[in-house]
Amino acid sequence: MADYSPLYLPGHAITGTASATITGGQLLAVTGDGQVGPATDGANAVVGVAAFDAGPGAQITYYARGAVHETTTAGAVTAGDLVSAGADGTVDADGGSTPTFGVFLVSAASGEKALWMEC
């Protein structure tokens, strides 16, 4: 039996690339593959809170909203897609009719491992 642990736990510091100007303490959302920016009104892809100020293209540290996992995808996914269950313990992008429980932090092809955060 294989062991598994999440890559990050809620509240842990994670790094990403700023897609816009960010101010420490702002709520952040996924804006692209490995990118985060200030969350907009009603954003579904909120992932945490910025640790400090950063400009576009800079590395930014943020405190995770939920645990971060790496799981095989059932189909192609895009960063910012909401996560739903796929067949055989995989994860998939929400097609609009299934319950969601997270957000993809990166894009991945079908059958590849993708990082996603519980929400």
C-alpha atoms as one frame of an Amber mdcrd trajectory, in Angstrom:
protein
   0.000   0.000   0.000   1.405   3.399  -0.978   1.548   6.281   1.478   0.246
   9.722   0.563   0.401  13.166   2.137  -0.876  16.484   0.753   1.841  18.739
  -0.669   0.625  21.675   1.467  -1.866  22.002   4.309  -4.290  24.896   4.913
  -2.400  27.968   6.096   0.944  26.786   4.687   2.926  29.209   2.533   2.812
  28.493  -1.215   4.523  30.413  -4.013   3.119  31.361  -7.388   3.637  34.016
 -10.030   1.774  37.311  -9.699  -0.345  38.058 -12.769  -1.061  41.623 -11.600
  -0.038  44.025  -8.848  -0.727  42.384  -5.475  -0.840  43.962  -2.035  -0.038
  41.969   1.108  -3.249  40.786   2.748  -5.275  40.667  -0.488  -7.427  37.640
  -1.243  -5.943  35.804  -4.256  -7.470  33.686  -7.005  -6.010  31.495  -9.762
  -5.560  33.608 -12.906  -3.478  31.257 -15.071  -1.173  28.240 -15.036   0.704
  28.657 -11.732  -0.424  32.298 -11.523  -2.470  34.209  -8.959  -3.893  37.707
  -8.785  -6.311  39.725  -6.658  -9.665  37.910  -6.381 -12.573  39.549  -8.163
 -16.125  39.865  -6.886 -17.645  36.363  -6.756 -14.447  34.546  -7.824 -14.700
  30.734  -7.634 -10.947  30.078  -7.775  -9.915  31.764  -4.469  -6.786  30.070
  -3.092  -5.445  32.187  -0.232  -4.109  35.481   1.089  -0.999  37.336  -0.134
   1.931  37.453   2.300   3.432  40.671   0.855   3.302  43.163  -2.029   4.412
  41.997  -5.495   4.305  43.280  -9.062   3.262  41.424 -12.214   5.621  38.535
 -13.023   7.156  38.441  -9.531   7.102  35.391  -7.285   4.472  35.799  -4.578
   3.984  33.842  -1.379   0.440  33.252  -0.207  -1.177  31.357   2.645  -3.238
  28.443   1.351  -6.988  28.313   1.829  -7.065  24.496   1.638  -4.828  21.452
   1.342  -2.961  21.097  -1.980  -2.885  17.696  -3.671  -1.363  16.161  -6.797
  -3.759  13.731  -8.472  -4.089  12.099 -11.906  -6.654  13.779 -14.153  -9.512
  12.022 -15.946  -9.457  14.602 -18.760  -7.633  17.758 -19.763  -7.911  20.519
 -17.131  -7.113  24.227 -17.092  -5.769  26.258 -14.174  -8.737  27.878 -12.430
 -11.200  25.109 -13.388 -13.272  23.803 -10.507 -12.416  20.228  -9.464 -14.880
  17.343  -9.467 -14.434  13.592  -9.094 -13.426  11.581 -12.148 -13.531   7.826
 -12.671 -11.348   5.484 -10.608 -10.211   8.058  -8.035  -9.065  10.667 -10.547
  -9.976  14.368 -10.646 -11.706  16.159 -13.490 -12.827  19.654 -14.439 -16.411
  20.384 -13.470 -18.749  20.037 -16.406 -21.437  22.040 -14.635 -23.479  19.107
 -13.357 -21.291  17.560 -10.658 -20.404  18.660  -7.129 -17.101  20.529  -6.877
 -14.595  20.494  -4.045 -11.530  22.372  -5.247  -9.736  24.423  -7.881  -6.909
  23.470 -10.261  -3.687  25.447  -9.697  -2.129  24.309 -13.003  -3.219  23.041
 -16.395  -2.661  19.379 -17.360  -3.464  16.954 -20.153  -5.668  13.912 -19.626
  -3.908  11.259 -17.536  -1.286  13.673 -16.182  -0.921  14.648 -12.533  -2.229
  18.099 -11.671  -1.971  20.281  -8.572  -5.310  21.290  -7.081  -6.477  22.906
  -3.844  -9.399  21.866  -1.672 -11.977  24.613  -1.300
